[in-house]
Amino acid sequence: MPCFNEAARLDLEAFQSFAARGTPVEFLFVNDGSSDATLARLRELEATRRESFAVLDLPRNVGKAEAVRAGLCVAFKSNADYVGYWDADLATPLDEIARFGAVLERLPEIELVFGARVQLLGRTVRRSHLRHYLGRVFATAVSQVLGLPIYDTQCGAKLMRRTPELAALFATPFGVNWTFDVEILARLIQSRLGGGLTPASEAVYELPLERWHDVAGSKVRPVDFFIAFYEIVRIWYRYRGREK
């Protein structure tokens, strides 16, 4: 869980309550050089249940992409069956983790599960109209760049198998920051061009979330969507454009 200046938004009680149920989930919080009390709050949480909570403290702010990558590099060296990343503000509730794991248990051919914020009847997905429509335009562009009919790359809830092939996707720094989720998919596609491994289109599963909501204090601004479009052009050139 990447954390940058999250002291005011960290719901320590929610994490403690989830861990107290005995759910076999271990959390690694990556403090991304926060300048507020985030590290102190994370250390407080870590001290309550060290078998469930750990903290990786980065001395300087490197951005969400590299904070996620740093955490996953540690996670891939663990003995866990599955690893992933989750937004620390719990826009996606912790109860959804079990649903992600169930997909990987049920479908052995699936290697990565991406949360998808789909507004369907019977689900509670609360998102501002502006972010929703900008997100739909962005997702359409990403689908064209990647050649994959993906609905939502930017949801901050992902779970994957702990395999050497997937660990290799995180071995080197990302070339982008806001759209690193897209770069993960681009790396996955590129890594399977030679054959022998399940094609990316068959290895990724999008799971519509039961609940998701915007959390006050989000660091995503409307202008960041325009930065994101620039980044996916860079991703296309780096991973797909060179195939032409």
N, C-alpha and C positions, 0 to 999 in steps of 0.2 A: 504494500500500500504506500504509494508516494505521498509525502506530506510536505507542503511548503506553506508556512505561516497559517497553520490550521488550528491554532490553539483555541480560537473562539468557536470552531465548528466541530471539533472532535467530540463525539458522543461516547465517552468512556464507559458509561453505564450500559450502552447497547452492546459493546464488545464484551464486557464482563459477563453480562447476562447470557450472551450467545455461548461463550466459552464454558460457563457453569453448567450448561446442559450436557457436557461431556462429548460434544461434537468433535470428531477427530480432525480438526482444522487448526493449523498453526499459522499465525500472522507474523509477517516480517514488515515492520513499518520502516520506511526509508525517509529519514529526515533530510530534506534537500536544502541544507544550509539555511534553515529558517532563522529569521531575525527576531521572532517573538518567542513566546513560551512553549512552542510546539514540542521541543526536545524534552523539556521538563515534564510536560504532561504525558509524553510517550514513556519516559522512564518511570513515571508513577504507575502507568498501566502495566508496564513490563514487570514491575516489582510485585504486583498482585498475583500473577500466575505465569511464572517463567516458562512452564511447559507449553503455554499457549501463545505468549507474546514475546517478541524479540525486536530490537531496534538496531538498524544500521544507520549510523550517523555520518553523513557526508559533510566534510568541513566547509564546503562552499556550494552555492546554488548552481546546479548544472542543468536545470530544466526537467520537466516531467519525463521526457523521453529517456534521458540518461538515468534518471532516478529509478524508473521502472526497469531499465536494462540492468542496472547495478543490483537491484533486488532479485531479479530473475536469475542472474548469474550465480547468486548465492543459493537460491532455491533449487536450481537444477543440480546442485552438488549434494542435496539432501537425499533422504530415503523416501520422500513422498511419492505417491502414485501419480498425483496431478499437481501442477503448479499454475499460477496465474496472477493476475493483478486486478485490483478493485479500487474504486475511488474511495478515499478515506472519509468523504462527507456522507457516505452511505445513501447517495441518491438511488443506488440499487441496494435494497435491503440485504442483510446478511443471510436471511432465510432462503434467498435465491441460490446460494452456493450449492445446496443439496440438489436442486433441479439441474444445475450444470453438470454436477458429478454423475447424476443419473443418466444423462445422455451418453457420457463416456462409458459408463458401465453397460448400457444397453446396446450401444452401437460401436463395436470394436474397430470398425473401419474409420471412425471419426477421430481426428487427432486434436482439433481445436474447436472450442465452443465459444461463440461470440454472442453477447447479449444484444438484443435488438429492441429498440424502443418503438413498438408498434401500437398505435392507439386503436385497440379492438374492444368490442363490447365484452364485458365480463372481466376486463383488466383495468387497473388504475395507473395510467401513464399520464402524468401532468407535466406539460412542457409548454413554454411560451409559444405563441403562434409564429413569432418572428424566427425563433430558433428552429422550430419545426420545419418551416418552409425553406429556410436557408439550408437546413440539413438535408432536405429532399433533393434540392438542386445539387448540393455537394455530393451526395451519394450517387446521383446519376452520373456525374462527372467521373467519380472514382470507378464506377462500373465500366465505363468506357476505357479508362486508362488501364485497368487491370484485366479487362476481358472476363470479369466475373460478375454475375448478377447479384451483387451484395446489397443489402438494404441499409445497414447501419454499421459503419466501421468505427465510429467515434464513441460508442457507448463504453464507459470505463469499467466494464466487467467482462473479463476473459478467463477461461480455464483451458488448460491443455495437458496432454500427456507429458510425462517427464522422460523424454527420449533424447538420445544424442543428436538425432536429426533436427529436432526442434531447438535444442540447446544451441546448435550451430547458428540459428537465426539471430541469436543475441550476442554472438561472440565479438562483434565489432560495433563501434559507435554508430548510431543512426545519423543519417545526413540531414534529417529534418527534426523539428520539435513537435509542432502541433499535430502533425499527421503521421506520427511514427507507427500508428496502428496500420495505416495503409502501407507503409514501408515493410512492416512485418509480412503482410500478404504478398507484396512484390518479391521479397526475398524467398518466401515459400514457393511461389510460382517458379522463380528462377532456379531454385535448388532442385526442382523436379523435371527440368527440361530434358535431362538425359535418360529419363525412364527409370524403372526399377522401384520407384516409390509411388504411393498413391497420389494421383494428380491433385493439385490444390483444390479444384472444384469439388472433389469427392472427399476431401479431408477436413473441410470446414463446415460447421453446422451453426446456423443462426437460430438462437432460441428467443422467441418473443417473451419479454419479461412480464411477470404478473403485476409487478409494481415498480414504478420509477417516478421520481419527482425532482424538479429543480430545487436545489438547496440555495438559500440566500447566501450571498458572498462569493458566488462563483467567479473565478478569475477569467472566464471566457467572455470576450467582448464581441459585439457584432463585427468589428474590424478584423478580428482574428479569422473570420471565415474567408476574407479576401487573402490574408496571409496563407491560409490553408490551400487555397486554389493555386497560389504560386508554388507552394511546396509540392503539390501533386504533379505539376508540370516537371519539376526537378526529378521526382520519382520516376515519371514516365521516361525521361531522357536517360536516367541512370540504369534502370532495370529493363525497360521495354523498348525504348527507342533504338537501342543498340542492337536489338534482335533483327531490325528491319534490313 
